[in-house]
Amino acid sequence: MHQVEQSNWLSFFPRLNQLDSPAWKKMLLQSRYAHLKEGDMIFRSGEACLNYLFILSGTVRVQKSSDNGHELTLYRLYTGQVCEITTTCLLANEIYHVEALAESEVRVVLVPKQYFQNALSETPEFREYVYSSLEKRFNVLLDFVEEVAYAPVDNRLARCLLENRNQKNEVLTTHYQLATNLGTAREVISRLLKGFEKNGYLKLGRGKIQIIDEKPLEKMSNEVFMN
């Protein structure tokens, strides 16, 4: 990790680019870059929360792991976003109860807890930004909980496939990754995909799913909240 220059990264966060309080300036001086490789753990459940996170590039998956080894993806972070789970841990002086994994090469800016808290207290514009991001993420998580609780897995799987296909109508993923995204067991996903294949909706390959007939999948996707 090494010290960062304000001009090098605040362009990713335009709402913060013009802040000028002493506490904010001190926070910037104490910020550090971190570069993570694909597969690196950014934080783990049970660890103390020591830094606020600004995501500069890459994709971060925030997930909850169960005792039986199942993983549930809560949300993903992309360029220009902050980690709201980290925010709540810092505000409440709590440890992490989830984990974050780099799904690609990731660059982040780390702000030590003390300087984050001082800037939050003394910079109203930053405080508004932090609480606004919390509200947005909370609403996203509420929608996610509603979907997991009430929408059938096959409908959600259909929507996931359609949302993640490329221009060739391919979904480059594994059964395990789909299960993690949808909060279910890999065996459930494998059974549903084989059923989709038998019905002629798609063709399964190694690390790849080719969508053949999208119309029935679109119908299932549109019924996510109708059941």
MDAnalysis code that builds the backbone (N, CA, C; Angstrom):
import MDAnalysis as mda
import numpy as np

u = mda.Universe.empty(681, n_residues=227, atom_resindex=np.repeat(np.arange(227), 3), trajectory=True)
u.add_TopologyAttr("name", ["N", "CA", "C"] * 227)
u.add_TopologyAttr("resid", np.arange(1, 228))
u.add_TopologyAttr("resname", ["MET", "HIS", "GLN", "VAL", "GLU", "GLN", "SER", "ASN", "TRP", "LEU", "SER", "PHE", "PHE", "PRO", "ARG", "LEU", "ASN", "GLN", "LEU", "ASP", "SER", "PRO", "ALA", "TRP", "LYS", "LYS", "MET", "LEU", "LEU", "GLN", "SER", "ARG", "TYR", "ALA", "HIS", "LEU", "LYS", "GLU", "GLY", "ASP", "MET", "ILE", "PHE", "ARG", "SER", "GLY", "GLU", "ALA", "CYS", "LEU", "ASN", "TYR", "LEU", "PHE", "ILE", "LEU", "SER", "GLY", "THR", "VAL", "ARG", "VAL", "GLN", "LYS", "SER", "SER", "ASP", "ASN", "GLY", "HIS", "GLU", "LEU", "THR", "LEU", "TYR", "ARG", "LEU", "TYR", "THR", "GLY", "GLN", "VAL", "CYS", "GLU", "ILE", "THR", "THR", "THR", "CYS", "LEU", "LEU", "ALA", "ASN", "GLU", "ILE", "TYR", "HIS", "VAL", "GLU", "ALA", "LEU", "ALA", "GLU", "SER", "GLU", "VAL", "ARG", "VAL", "VAL", "LEU", "VAL", "PRO", "LYS", "GLN", "TYR", "PHE", "GLN", "ASN", "ALA", "LEU", "SER", "GLU", "THR", "PRO", "GLU", "PHE", "ARG", "GLU", "TYR", "VAL", "TYR", "SER", "SER", "LEU", "GLU", "LYS", "ARG", "PHE", "ASN", "VAL", "LEU", "LEU", "ASP", "PHE", "VAL", "GLU", "GLU", "VAL", "ALA", "TYR", "ALA", "PRO", "VAL", "ASP", "ASN", "ARG", "LEU", "ALA", "ARG", "CYS", "LEU", "LEU", "GLU", "ASN", "ARG", "ASN", "GLN", "LYS", "ASN", "GLU", "VAL", "LEU", "THR", "THR", "HIS", "TYR", "GLN", "LEU", "ALA", "THR", "ASN", "LEU", "GLY", "THR", "ALA", "ARG", "GLU", "VAL", "ILE", "SER", "ARG", "LEU", "LEU", "LYS", "GLY", "PHE", "GLU", "LYS", "ASN", "GLY", "TYR", "LEU", "LYS", "LEU", "GLY", "ARG", "GLY", "LYS", "ILE", "GLN", "ILE", "ILE", "ASP", "GLU", "LYS", "PRO", "LEU", "GLU", "LYS", "MET", "SER", "ASN", "GLU", "VAL", "PHE", "MET", "ASN"])
u.atoms.positions = np.array([
    [0.850, -1.191, 0.000],
    [0.000, 0.000, 0.000],
    [0.889, 1.245, 0.000],
    [0.412, 2.297, -0.631],
    [1.168, 3.529, -0.627],
    [0.218, 4.715, -0.667],
    [0.755, 5.886, -0.323],
    [-0.062, 7.080, -0.227],
    [-0.601, 7.468, -1.597],
    [-1.769, 8.085, -1.610],
    [-2.410, 8.442, -2.862],
    [-2.483, 9.949, -3.009],
    [-2.579, 10.376, -4.256],
    [-2.806, 11.784, -4.567],
    [-4.288, 12.001, -4.810],
    [-4.829, 13.077, -4.235],
    [-6.262, 13.349, -4.342],
    [-6.724, 13.376, -5.792],
    [-5.928, 14.000, -6.678],
    [-6.335, 14.160, -8.075],
    [-6.392, 12.837, -8.814],
    [-5.738, 11.806, -8.276],
    [-5.663, 10.524, -8.972],
    [-6.920, 9.686, -8.831],
    [-7.762, 9.961, -7.837],
    [-8.881, 9.049, -7.616],
    [-10.217, 9.712, -7.330],
    [-10.243, 10.955, -6.901],
    [-11.525, 11.571, -6.584],
    [-12.392, 11.821, -7.815],
    [-11.798, 11.729, -8.999],
    [-12.613, 11.860, -10.218],
    [-13.639, 10.729, -10.319],
    [-13.383, 9.609, -9.635],
    [-14.346, 8.509, -9.603],
    [-15.517, 8.815, -8.665],
    [-15.373, 9.838, -7.846],
    [-16.389, 10.201, -6.853],
    [-16.683, 11.696, -6.963],
    [-17.354, 12.106, -8.043],
    [-17.531, 13.540, -8.321],
    [-18.218, 14.312, -7.206],
    [-19.089, 13.664, -6.435],
    [-19.767, 14.369, -5.334],
    [-18.791, 14.772, -4.228],
    [-17.629, 14.147, -4.204],
    [-16.662, 14.419, -3.144],
    [-15.492, 15.277, -3.613],
    [-15.493, 15.639, -4.861],
    [-14.313, 16.255, -5.475],
    [-14.010, 17.654, -4.961],
    [-15.015, 18.356, -4.443],
    [-14.819, 19.742, -4.043],
    [-14.852, 19.952, -2.526],
    [-14.824, 18.885, -1.760],
    [-14.865, 19.038, -0.305],
    [-13.575, 19.664, 0.205],
    [-13.706, 20.468, 1.293],
    [-12.551, 21.297, 1.649],
    [-12.364, 21.474, 3.157],
    [-12.993, 20.640, 3.984],
    [-12.836, 20.827, 5.427],
    [-11.462, 20.318, 5.874],
    [-10.939, 20.835, 6.996],
    [-9.645, 20.348, 7.511],
    [-9.644, 18.841, 7.769],
    [-10.750, 18.332, 8.322],
    [-10.808, 16.894, 8.610],
    [-10.789, 16.082, 7.317],
    [-11.465, 16.573, 6.287],
    [-11.466, 15.893, 4.990],
    [-10.059, 15.878, 4.392],
    [-9.379, 17.015, 4.448],
    [-8.023, 17.095, 3.904],
    [-7.084, 16.153, 4.651],
    [-7.235, 16.085, 5.961],
    [-6.396, 15.183, 6.745],
    [-6.699, 13.724, 6.391],
    [-7.980, 13.437, 6.153],
    [-8.355, 12.085, 5.750],
    [-7.689, 11.702, 4.443],
    [-7.680, 12.633, 3.493],
    [-7.055, 12.349, 2.203],
    [-5.559, 12.081, 2.359],
    [-4.914, 12.827, 3.232],
    [-3.479, 12.650, 3.436],
    [-3.149, 11.284, 4.036],
    [-4.094, 10.732, 4.786],
    [-3.863, 9.441, 5.442],
    [-4.350, 8.255, 4.608],
    [-4.937, 8.527, 3.454],
    [-5.469, 7.459, 2.611],
    [-4.341, 6.681, 1.940],
    [-4.613, 5.419, 1.654],
    [-3.620, 4.552, 1.021],
    [-4.261, 3.740, -0.091],
    [-3.488, 3.508, -1.164],
    [-3.900, 2.593, -2.218],
    [-3.690, 1.148, -1.761],
    [-4.526, 0.258, -2.273],
    [-4.269, -1.183, -2.153],
    [-4.661, -1.826, -3.479],
    [-3.834, -2.717, -3.958],
    [-4.103, -3.444, -5.195],
    [-4.275, -4.915, -4.847],
    [-5.410, -5.485, -5.259],
    [-5.713, -6.873, -4.920],
    [-5.849, -7.697, -6.189],
    [-5.407, -8.939, -6.104],
    [-5.527, -9.866, -7.218],
    [-6.880, -10.560, -7.179],
    [-7.289, -11.073, -8.324],
    [-8.518, -11.864, -8.379],
    [-8.445, -13.020, -7.382],
    [-9.491, -13.149, -6.580],
    [-9.533, -14.209, -5.575],
    [-9.074, -13.789, -4.198],
    [-8.460, -12.619, -4.078],
    [-8.017, -12.137, -2.764],
    [-9.219, -11.790, -1.892],
    [-9.090, -12.084, -0.596],
    [-10.107, -11.677, 0.361],
    [-9.800, -10.249, 0.818],
    [-10.801, -9.386, 0.737],
    [-10.627, -7.996, 1.172],
    [-10.893, -7.882, 2.663],
    [-11.911, -8.560, 3.130],
    [-12.117, -8.722, 4.567],
    [-12.889, -10.007, 4.796],
    [-12.784, -10.525, 6.030],
    [-13.414, -11.789, 6.402],
    [-14.340, -11.589, 7.592],
    [-15.309, -12.482, 7.693],
    [-16.213, -12.474, 8.842],
    [-15.409, -12.677, 10.124],
    [-15.700, -11.859, 11.132],
    [-15.000, -11.953, 12.400],
    [-13.840, -10.994, 12.531],
    [-13.401, -10.388, 11.426],
    [-12.296, -9.439, 11.467],
    [-12.774, -8.067, 11.933],
    [-11.869, -7.328, 12.563],
    [-12.165, -5.952, 12.932],
    [-12.211, -5.088, 11.668],
    [-13.090, -4.111, 11.685],
    [-13.218, -3.185, 10.556],
    [-12.327, -1.977, 10.837],
    [-11.281, -1.817, 10.044],
    [-10.268, -0.801, 10.327],
    [-10.227, 0.331, 9.314],
    [-10.831, 0.122, 8.134],
    [-10.718, 1.112, 7.069],
    [-12.029, 1.285, 6.318],
    [-12.266, 2.507, 5.870],
    [-13.341, 2.792, 4.925],
    [-12.810, 2.502, 3.533],
    [-13.679, 1.995, 2.638],
    [-13.232, 1.537, 1.324],
    [-13.854, 2.345, 0.195],
    [-13.007, 2.873, -0.682],
    [-13.439, 3.450, -1.950],
    [-12.976, 2.518, -3.069],
    [-13.894, 2.070, -3.915],
    [-13.535, 1.154, -5.002],
    [-13.178, 1.970, -6.238],
    [-11.932, 1.823, -6.716],
    [-11.470, 2.566, -7.885],
    [-11.615, 1.772, -9.175],
    [-11.460, 0.467, -9.104],
    [-11.620, -0.360, -10.298],
    [-11.812, -1.809, -9.882],
    [-12.398, -2.587, -10.797],
    [-12.610, -4.002, -10.531],
    [-13.982, -4.286, -9.948],
    [-14.178, -5.551, -9.582],
    [-15.456, -6.011, -9.032],
    [-15.215, -6.743, -7.720],
    [-15.975, -6.346, -6.704],
    [-15.883, -6.953, -5.378],
    [-17.221, -7.606, -5.055],
    [-17.190, -8.862, -4.608],
    [-18.403, -9.562, -4.193],
    [-18.470, -9.602, -2.672],
    [-19.549, -9.063, -2.131],
    [-19.796, -9.122, -0.688],
    [-20.766, -10.259, -0.442],
    [-20.396, -11.205, 0.417],
    [-21.184, -12.418, 0.565],
    [-21.243, -12.867, 2.020],
    [-22.246, -13.701, 2.286],
    [-22.425, -14.312, 3.602],
    [-22.263, -15.814, 3.454],
    [-21.422, -16.407, 4.267],
    [-21.193, -17.854, 4.219],
    [-21.871, -18.518, 5.403],
    [-22.495, -19.666, 5.140],
    [-23.167, -20.415, 6.196],
    [-22.239, -21.489, 6.746],
    [-22.639, -22.086, 7.854],
    [-21.829, -23.124, 8.482],
    [-21.680, -24.365, 7.597],
    [-22.667, -24.606, 6.721],
    [-22.591, -25.786, 5.854],
    [-21.864, -25.521, 4.542],
    [-21.257, -24.333, 4.425],
    [-20.437, -24.046, 3.253],
    [-21.143, -23.322, 2.127],
    [-22.437, -23.073, 2.244],
    [-23.159, -22.336, 1.214],
    [-22.830, -20.848, 1.314],
    [-22.792, -20.189, 0.174],
    [-22.494, -18.761, 0.123],
    [-23.644, -18.028, -0.540],
    [-23.950, -16.855, -0.027],
    [-25.016, -16.024, -0.571],
    [-24.437, -14.671, -0.933],
    [-24.504, -14.310, -2.211],
    [-24.022, -13.002, -2.647],
    [-25.017, -11.932, -2.225],
    [-24.565, -10.981, -1.415],
    [-25.423, -9.897, -0.961],
    [-25.460, -8.758, -1.979],
    [-24.301, -8.387, -2.466],
    [-24.220, -7.367, -3.516],
    [-22.808, -7.336, -4.067],
    [-22.635, -6.605, -5.156],
    [-21.315, -6.403, -5.743],
    [-20.975, -4.920, -5.748],
    [-19.688, -4.646, -5.705],
    [-19.195, -3.273, -5.740],
    [-18.381, -3.072, -7.002],
    [-18.552, -1.893, -7.587],
    [-17.863, -1.565, -8.838],
    [-17.182, -0.201, -8.707],
    [-16.526, 0.203, -9.772],
    [-15.818, 1.482, -9.802],
    [-16.716, 2.630, -9.349],
    [-16.197, 3.454, -8.447],
    [-16.938, 4.620, -7.997],
    [-17.920, 4.337, -6.887],
    [-17.820, 3.166, -6.241],
    [-18.729, 2.832, -5.150],
    [-17.967, 2.638, -3.847],
    [-18.719, 2.641, -2.743],
    [-18.153, 2.381, -1.421],
    [-18.873, 1.175, -0.827],
    [-18.244, 0.571, 0.179],
    [-18.821, -0.635, 0.790],
    [-19.673, -0.245, 1.986],
    [-20.981, -0.423, 1.852],
    [-21.898, -0.008, 2.909],
    [-21.831, -0.915, 4.147],
    [-21.506, -2.178, 3.960],
    [-21.308, -3.049, 5.127],
    [-20.158, -2.517, 5.971],
    [-19.098, -2.100, 5.307],
    [-17.970, -1.495, 6.011],
    [-18.408, -0.236, 6.747],
    [-19.239, 0.568, 6.097],
    [-19.730, 1.795, 6.727],
    [-20.451, 1.480, 8.034],
    [-21.360, 0.510, 7.994],
    [-22.127, 0.189, 9.209],
    [-21.220, -0.352, 10.307],
    [-20.215, -1.135, 9.936],
    [-19.282, -1.655, 10.937],
    [-18.480, -0.520, 11.586],
    [-18.055, 0.439, 10.779],
    [-17.304, 1.573, 11.316],
    [-18.172, 2.439, 12.224],
    [-19.409, 2.668, 11.809],
    [-20.306, 3.511, 12.605],
    [-20.657, 2.858, 13.942],
    [-20.787, 1.537, 13.935],
    [-21.210, 0.825, 15.145],
    [-20.042, 0.224, 15.925],
    [-18.806, 0.417, 15.416],
    [-17.630, -0.194, 16.040],
    [-17.800, -1.706, 16.179],
    [-18.299, -2.325, 15.103],
    [-18.552, -3.760, 15.076],
    [-17.533, -4.470, 14.187],
    [-17.397, -5.778, 14.420],
    [-16.601, -6.600, 13.518],
    [-17.422, -6.913, 12.271],
    [-16.749, -7.422, 11.248],
    [-17.460, -7.867, 10.047],
    [-18.209, -9.170, 10.340],
    [-19.412, -9.283, 9.782],
    [-20.173, -10.534, 9.849],
    [-20.357, -11.139, 8.459],
    [-19.719, -10.553, 7.481],
    [-19.730, -11.056, 6.111],
    [-18.298, -10.989, 5.592],
    [-18.117, -11.358, 4.325],
    [-16.791, -11.304, 3.725],
    [-16.865, -10.670, 2.346],
    [-15.733, -10.175, 1.881],
    [-15.662, -9.548, 0.568],
    [-14.516, -10.153, -0.216],
    [-14.788, -10.505, -1.457],
    [-13.843, -11.204, -2.323],
    [-13.638, -10.407, -3.601],
    [-12.399, -10.279, -4.032],
    [-12.102, -9.628, -5.304],
    [-12.414, -10.606, -6.442],
    [-13.383, -10.252, -7.289],
    [-13.731, -11.117, -8.422],
    [-12.860, -10.834, -9.635],
    [-12.088, -9.776, -9.584],
    [-11.140, -9.424, -10.631],
    [-9.997, -8.686, -9.944],
    [-9.051, -8.181, -10.702],
    [-8.084, -7.273, -10.098],
    [-8.833, -6.048, -9.596],
    [-8.515, -5.630, -8.389],
    [-9.255, -4.537, -7.754],
    [-8.267, -3.521, -7.190],
    [-8.587, -2.253, -7.409],
    [-7.844, -1.168, -6.764],
    [-8.790, -0.445, -5.816],
    [-8.337, -0.240, -4.596],
    [-9.156, 0.462, -3.605],
    [-8.327, 1.537, -2.925],
    [-9.022, 2.509, -2.366],
    [-8.406, 3.467, -1.453],
    [-8.916, 3.155, -0.058],
    [-7.999, 3.008, 0.873],
    [-8.319, 2.684, 2.256],
    [-8.148, 3.928, 3.124],
    [-9.163, 4.221, 3.911],
    [-9.126, 5.357, 4.825],
    [-9.162, 4.827, 6.254],
    [-8.137, 5.054, 7.073],
    [-8.154, 4.559, 8.452],
    [-9.377, 5.045, 9.218],
    [-9.860, 4.172, 10.074],
    [-11.105, 4.397, 10.808],
    [-11.171, 5.768, 11.488],
    [-10.122, 6.147, 12.183],
    [-10.126, 7.406, 12.938],
    [-10.360, 8.600, 12.024],
    [-9.685, 8.612, 10.871],
    [-9.781, 9.765, 9.967],
    [-11.123, 9.774, 9.235],
    [-11.665, 8.585, 8.957],
    [-13.012, 8.503, 8.394],
    [-14.027, 9.087, 9.369],
    [-13.955, 8.684, 10.622],
    [-14.919, 9.159, 11.612],
    [-14.817, 10.660, 11.831],
    [-13.589, 11.193, 11.842],
    [-13.414, 12.635, 12.002],
    [-13.995, 13.399, 10.815],
    [-13.724, 12.912, 9.610],
    [-14.252, 13.576, 8.416],
    [-15.766, 13.497, 8.380],
    [-16.309, 12.361, 8.786],
    [-17.760, 12.192, 8.820],
    [-18.397, 13.193, 9.786],
    [-17.753, 13.391, 10.920],
    [-18.285, 14.282, 11.944],
    [-18.186, 15.750, 11.554],
    [-17.115, 16.113, 10.855],
    [-16.823, 17.525, 10.621],
    [-17.079, 17.999, 9.191],
    [-17.532, 17.093, 8.314],
    [-17.760, 17.469, 6.912],
    [-19.175, 17.088, 6.518],
    [-20.131, 18.019, 6.589],
    [-21.537, 17.691, 6.320],
    [-21.774, 17.068, 4.950],
    [-21.053, 17.539, 3.935],
    [-21.255, 17.008, 2.582],
    [-20.825, 15.538, 2.503],
    [-19.754, 15.198, 3.181],
    [-19.307, 13.813, 3.209],
    [-20.296, 12.958, 3.990],
    [-20.794, 13.484, 5.100],
    [-21.777, 12.761, 5.899],
    [-23.036, 12.474, 5.079],
    [-23.475, 13.455, 4.306],
    [-24.648, 13.264, 3.453],
    [-24.390, 12.182, 2.406],
    [-23.191, 12.190, 1.841],
    [-22.824, 11.172, 0.847],
    [-22.855, 9.774, 1.466],
    [-22.268, 9.614, 2.643],
    [-22.190, 8.310, 3.301],
    [-23.583, 7.786, 3.634],
    [-24.437, 8.644, 4.201],
    [-25.770, 8.190, 4.586],
    [-26.660, 7.944, 3.370],
    [-26.441, 8.712, 2.316],
    [-27.202, 8.487, 1.084],
    [-26.853, 7.137, 0.473],
    [-25.574, 6.788, 0.468],
    [-25.165, 5.484, -0.070],
    [-25.724, 4.352, 0.782],
    [-25.795, 4.556, 2.096],
    [-26.384, 3.546, 2.975],
    [-27.853, 3.320, 2.657],
    [-28.581, 4.398, 2.456],
    [-30.009, 4.283, 2.159],
    [-30.239, 3.534, 0.847],
    [-29.464, 3.861, -0.173],
    [-29.621, 3.201, -1.475],
    [-29.328, 1.705, -1.360],
    [-28.244, 1.366, -0.644],
    [-27.888, -0.050, -0.524],
    [-28.929, -0.792, 0.304],
    [-29.461, -0.152, 1.336],
    [-30.487, -0.775, 2.166],
    [-31.714, -1.113, 1.326],
    [-32.111, -0.214, 0.447],
    [-33.269, -0.468, -0.417],
    [-32.995, -1.613, -1.380],
    [-31.769, -1.673, -1.910],
    [-31.389, -2.773, -2.803],
    [-31.443, -4.101, -2.060],
    [-30.946, -4.115, -0.823],
    [-30.950, -5.344, -0.040],
    [-32.368, -5.776, 0.337],
    [-33.249, -4.812, 0.582],
    [-34.647, -5.151, 0.860],
    [-35.288, -5.834, -0.341],
    [-35.027, -5.298, -1.532],
    [-35.546, -5.925, -2.752],
    [-34.988, -7.332, -2.912],
    [-33.702, -7.495, -2.588],
    [-33.066, -8.797, -2.706],
    [-33.677, -9.806, -1.737],
    [-33.900, -9.375, -0.500],
    [-34.512, -10.255, 0.501],
    [-35.914, -10.663, 0.060],
    [-36.673, -9.719, -0.465],
    [-38.021, -10.026, -0.945],
    [-37.976, -11.048, -2.076],
    [-37.017, -10.871, -2.966],
    [-36.910, -11.799, -4.095],
    [-36.541, -13.198, -3.623],
    [-35.543, -13.289, -2.734],
    [-35.104, -14.597, -2.230],
    [-36.227, -15.280, -1.459],
    [-36.997, -14.482, -0.708],
    [-38.033, -15.051, 0.144],
    [-39.257, -15.517, -0.633],
    [-39.592, -14.803, -1.703],
    [-40.891, -15.039, -2.328],
    [-40.832, -15.524, -3.780],
    [-39.768, -15.262, -4.488],
    [-39.727, -15.638, -5.909],
    [-39.147, -17.042, -6.073],
    [-39.780, -17.903, -6.862],
    [-39.244, -19.252, -7.100],
    [-37.849, -19.199, -7.709],
    [-37.033, -20.177, -7.355],
    [-35.645, -20.182, -7.814],
    [-35.563, -20.284, -9.330],
    [-36.468, -21.079, -9.955],
    [-36.376, -21.231, -11.411],
    [-36.640, -19.905, -12.125],
    [-37.559, -19.084, -11.595],
    [-37.818, -17.776, -12.182],
    [-36.614, -16.854, -12.028],
    [-36.015, -16.893, -10.841],
    [-34.854, -16.043, -10.607],
    [-33.659, -16.492, -11.435],
    [-33.536, -17.795, -11.616],
    [-32.464, -18.326, -12.451],
    [-32.636, -17.867, -13.897],
    [-33.853, -17.919, -14.391],
    [-34.109, -17.459, -15.757],
    [-33.708, -16.001, -15.926],
    [-34.075, -15.177, -14.962],
    [-33.725, -13.762, -15.051],
    [-32.222, -13.556, -14.972],
    [-31.553, -14.300, -14.087],
    [-30.109, -14.190, -13.944],
    [-29.392, -14.541, -15.243],
    [-29.857, -15.599, -15.905],
    [-29.241, -15.997, -17.171],
    [-29.404, -14.914, -18.227],
    [-30.594, -14.349, -18.323],
    [-30.846, -13.319, -19.324],
    [-30.035, -12.052, -19.048],
    [-29.895, -11.701, -17.789],
    [-29.183, -10.472, -17.433],
    [-27.678, -10.593, -17.623],
    [-27.167, -11.815, -17.628],
    [-25.715, -11.998, -17.688],
    [-25.225, -12.600, -19.004],
    [-26.076, -12.697, -20.001],
    [-25.649, -13.233, -21.292],
    [-24.832, -12.194, -22.057],
    [-23.954, -12.683, -22.915],
    [-23.178, -11.785, -23.764],
    [-23.840, -11.661, -25.133],
    [-23.158, -11.015, -26.053],
    [-23.735, -10.781, -27.378],
    [-23.964, -12.071, -28.160],
    [-23.297, -13.139, -27.769],
    [-23.479, -14.436, -28.417],
    [-24.561, -15.272, -27.724],
    [-25.296, -14.659, -26.821],
    [-26.316, -15.360, -26.046],
    [-25.714, -16.452, -25.168],
    [-24.488, -16.215, -24.705],
    [-23.799, -17.151, -23.821],
    [-23.708, -16.540, -22.419],
    [-23.786, -17.414, -21.428],
    [-23.548, -17.014, -20.045],
    [-22.300, -17.748, -19.580],
    [-21.231, -16.997, -19.340],
    [-19.962, -17.604, -18.953],
    [-19.903, -17.678, -17.428],
    [-20.307, -18.804, -16.907],
    [-20.386, -18.970, -15.453],
    [-20.413, -20.452, -15.127],
    [-20.429, -20.756, -13.846],
    [-20.531, -22.146, -13.384],
    [-21.803, -22.305, -12.562],
    [-22.190, -23.546, -12.339],
    [-23.365, -23.822, -11.515],
    [-23.152, -23.293, -10.098],
    [-21.920, -23.414, -9.607],
    [-21.614, -22.926, -8.258],
    [-21.779, -21.408, -8.175],
    [-21.286, -20.692, -9.180],
    [-21.408, -19.233, -9.179],
    [-22.870, -18.799, -9.237],
    [-23.653, -19.491, -10.040],
    [-25.085, -19.172, -10.110],
    [-25.763, -19.419, -8.767],
    [-25.404, -20.508, -8.115],
    [-25.991, -20.828, -6.817],
    [-25.631, -19.759, -5.783],
    [-24.392, -19.297, -5.818],
    [-23.954, -18.254, -4.901],
    [-24.729, -16.959, -5.144],
    [-24.907, -16.612, -6.408],
    [-25.631, -15.381, -6.746],
    [-27.087, -15.443, -6.316],
    [-27.683, -16.627, -6.381],
    [-29.114, -16.759, -6.132],
    [-29.438, -17.247, -4.725],
    [-28.428, -17.540, -3.945],
    [-28.664, -17.929, -2.562],
    [-29.282, -19.301, -2.409],
    [-28.796, -20.254, -3.187],
    [-29.328, -21.612, -3.095],
    [-28.187, -22.605, -3.255],
    [-28.499, -23.882, -3.284],
    [-27.471, -24.920, -3.390],
    [-27.126, -25.181, -4.850],
    [-25.883, -25.571, -5.093],
    [-25.445, -25.876, -6.454],
    [-26.277, -27.005, -7.049],
    [-26.660, -27.975, -6.219],
    [-27.444, -29.104, -6.711],
    [-28.798, -28.640, -7.262],
    [-29.381, -27.625, -6.619],
    [-30.667, -27.085, -7.086],
    [-30.493, -26.447, -8.454],
    [-29.432, -25.659, -8.603],
    [-29.173, -24.996, -9.887],
    [-28.909, -26.024, -10.978],
    [-28.124, -27.027, -10.686],
    [-27.813, -28.052, -11.688],
    [-29.089, -28.765, -12.147],
    [-29.964, -29.073, -11.204],
    [-31.212, -29.751, -11.563],
    [-32.085, -28.858, -12.449],
    [-32.193, -27.585, -12.106],
    [-33.017, -26.667, -12.895],
    [-32.433, -26.452, -14.288],
    [-31.123, -26.316, -14.368],
    [-30.487, -26.115, -15.674],
    [-30.673, -27.328, -16.575],
    [-30.577, -28.509, -16.007],
    [-30.796, -29.714, -16.805],
    [-32.235, -29.775, -17.311],
    [-33.168, -29.305, -16.465],
    [-34.564, -29.228, -16.908],
    [-34.737, -28.225, -18.039],
    [-34.077, -27.066, -17.924],
    [-34.130, -26.060, -18.993],
    [-33.557, -26.640, -20.295],
    [-32.460, -27.398, -20.157],
    [-31.828, -27.985, -21.339],
    [-32.751, -29.016, -21.973],
    [-33.384, -29.842, -21.153],
    [-34.297, -30.873, -21.661],
    [-35.464, -30.242, -22.418],
    [-35.899, -29.052, -21.952],
    [-37.004, -28.352, -22.613],
    [-36.567, -27.567, -23.843],
    [-35.273, -27.560, -24.102],
    [-34.777, -26.888, -25.299],
    [-34.513, -25.403, -25.130],
    [-34.457, -24.918, -23.866],
    [-34.226, -23.491, -23.633],
    [-32.751, -23.123, -23.794],
    [-31.880, -24.069, -23.481],
    [-30.448, -23.769, -23.482],
    [-29.636, -25.046, -23.667],
    [-28.334, -24.867, -23.839],
    [-27.409, -25.999, -23.945],
    [-26.285, -25.770, -22.958],
    [-26.018, -26.772, -22.148],
    [-25.004, -26.654, -21.111],
    [-23.631, -27.046, -21.645],
    [-22.626, -26.292, -21.238],
    [-21.248, -26.600, -21.571],
    [-20.370, -26.393, -20.355],
    [-19.089, -26.635, -20.494],
    [-18.152, -26.469, -19.377],
    [-17.875, -24.985, -19.165],
    [-18.369, -24.441, -18.062],
    [-18.173, -23.026, -17.767],
    [-18.942, -22.104, -18.691],
    [-19.922, -22.654, -19.407],
    [-20.660, -21.841, -20.380],
    [-22.059, -22.390, -20.555],
    [-23.016, -21.490, -20.683],
    [-24.408, -21.862, -20.951],
    [-24.850, -21.108, -22.199],
    [-25.274, -21.843, -23.212],
    [-25.733, -21.236, -24.463],
    [-27.255, -21.163, -24.445],
    [-27.789, -19.932, -24.485],
    [-29.235, -19.752, -24.527],
    [-29.723, -19.982, -25.958],
    [-30.665, -20.895, -26.111],
    [-31.175, -21.259, -27.425],
    [-32.550, -20.646, -27.675],
    [-33.420, -20.738, -26.694],
    [-34.781, -20.195, -26.814],
    [-35.021, -19.260, -25.637],
    [-34.939, -17.956, -25.882],
    [-35.023, -16.992, -24.790],
    [-36.457, -16.662, -24.376],
    [-37.436, -16.944, -25.235],
    [-38.813, -16.538, -24.945],
    [-39.366, -17.159, -23.666],
    [-39.233, -18.484, -23.458],
    [-39.738, -19.051, -22.196],
    [-38.971, -18.533, -20.982],
    [-37.678, -18.243, -21.162],
    [-36.906, -17.686, -20.054],
    [-37.384, -16.270, -19.729],
    [-37.696, -15.499, -20.755],
    [-38.216, -14.147, -20.540],
    [-39.557, -14.188, -19.813],
    [-40.407, -15.148, -20.186],
    [-41.697, -15.282, -19.512],
    [-41.510, -15.613, -18.039],
    [-40.592, -16.535, -17.745],
    [-40.313, -16.897, -16.357],
    [-39.725, -15.717, -15.598],
    [-38.843, -14.984, -16.258],
    [-38.215, -13.836, -15.616],
    [-39.238, -12.775, -15.254],
    [-40.200, -12.554, -16.121],
    [-41.229, -11.541, -15.869],
    [-42.187, -11.941, -14.769],
    [-42.179, -13.224, -14.398],
    [-43.090, -13.711, -13.363],
    [-42.444, -13.782, -11.984],
    [-41.256, -13.155, -11.842],
    [-40.491, -13.265, -10.585],
    [-41.347, -12.863, -9.389],
    [-42.121, -11.778, -9.488],
    [-42.895, -11.322, -8.342],
    [-44.380, -11.565, -8.502],
    [-44.743, -12.502, -9.405],
    [-46.148, -12.787, -9.624],
    [-46.606, -14.055, -8.916],
    [-45.683, -14.805, -8.330],
    [-46.043, -16.082, -7.711],
    [-46.190, -15.932, -6.205],
])
